[in-house]
Amino acid sequence: MGLNLSNRQIARELDLNKDDVQQMTTQLREGIVQHKAPVRLEGEVECDEVYLIAGHKGHPEAVKKNAAADDAIDSEADEDAVP
């Protein structure tokens, strides 16, 4: 049995409480991460796409419009702040 199973699957297979399994797997996974060697990228690295705001792919105007609205809300909040 590996740690790539869900906590629910592990609990069912071992006939344990799912909350107990959550605690155990959290400790195990953290230990694995702590002992793993850091990843070092070398040479050429390719990245396909980055989604900064989900749902607006191909619609940059919508992103700009939302960013402007967010800036306006932030500036209003700064004006309302008590010194």
VMD Tcl script that draws the C-alpha trace (Angstrom):
set ca {
  {0.00 0.00 0.00}
  {1.42 3.39 -0.95}
  {0.79 6.90 0.23}
  {-0.74 7.80 -3.11}
  {-4.08 6.49 -1.84}
  {-6.68 8.70 -0.25}
  {-7.04 8.70 3.52}
  {-10.49 7.18 3.12}
  {-9.10 4.28 1.07}
  {-6.35 3.62 3.63}
  {-8.84 3.78 6.51}
  {-11.14 1.32 4.79}
  {-8.35 -1.11 3.90}
  {-6.87 -1.08 7.42}
  {-10.24 -0.83 9.17}
  {-9.24 2.36 11.02}
  {-10.96 5.64 11.82}
  {-10.48 8.15 8.97}
  {-9.40 10.90 11.41}
  {-6.65 8.67 12.82}
  {-5.50 7.85 9.30}
  {-5.46 11.59 8.48}
  {-3.03 12.24 11.36}
  {-0.81 9.29 10.45}
  {-0.61 10.07 6.75}
  {0.06 13.75 7.43}
  {3.07 12.82 9.55}
  {4.30 10.30 6.99}
  {3.93 12.68 4.05}
  {5.65 15.53 5.91}
  {8.54 13.21 6.77}
  {8.90 12.18 3.14}
  {8.97 15.81 2.00}
  {11.57 16.77 4.64}
  {13.93 13.97 3.60}
  {13.56 14.50 -0.14}
  {16.50 16.11 -1.92}
  {15.70 19.54 -3.37}
  {14.92 19.60 -7.07}
  {17.50 21.38 -9.20}
  {16.58 22.32 -12.73}
  {19.35 22.53 -15.25}
  {19.49 23.37 -18.90}
  {16.44 24.30 -20.87}
  {13.08 24.18 -19.09}
  {9.79 24.43 -20.97}
  {6.60 25.85 -19.51}
  {3.38 25.65 -21.49}
  {0.87 28.05 -19.92}
  {0.23 29.87 -16.69}
  {-3.28 30.72 -15.54}
  {-3.16 33.78 -13.32}
  {-6.91 34.21 -13.34}
  {-8.88 31.10 -14.18}
  {-11.66 31.38 -16.70}
  {-10.32 34.30 -18.78}
  {-8.11 32.47 -21.27}
  {-8.19 34.38 -24.53}
  {-10.09 37.33 -23.00}
  {-7.47 39.83 -21.76}
  {-10.03 42.66 -21.79}
  {-12.04 40.87 -19.10}
  {-8.93 40.52 -16.95}
  {-8.08 44.22 -17.35}
  {-11.66 45.19 -16.53}
  {-11.66 43.08 -13.34}
  {-8.24 44.38 -12.30}
  {-9.43 47.98 -12.71}
  {-12.53 47.24 -10.62}
  {-10.38 45.63 -7.90}
  {-8.08 48.68 -7.86}
  {-11.07 50.99 -7.46}
  {-12.37 48.94 -4.53}
  {-8.92 48.96 -2.90}
  {-8.57 52.74 -3.26}
  {-12.04 53.26 -1.75}
  {-11.08 51.07 1.20}
  {-7.88 53.12 1.70}
  {-9.91 56.36 1.74}
  {-12.34 54.91 4.31}
  {-9.51 53.84 6.65}
  {-9.30 55.80 9.89}
  {-5.81 57.32 10.47}
}
mol new
graphics top color blue
foreach p $ca { graphics top sphere $p radius 0.5 }
foreach p [lrange $ca 0 end-1] q [lrange $ca 1 end] { graphics top cylinder $p $q radius 0.2 }
display resetview
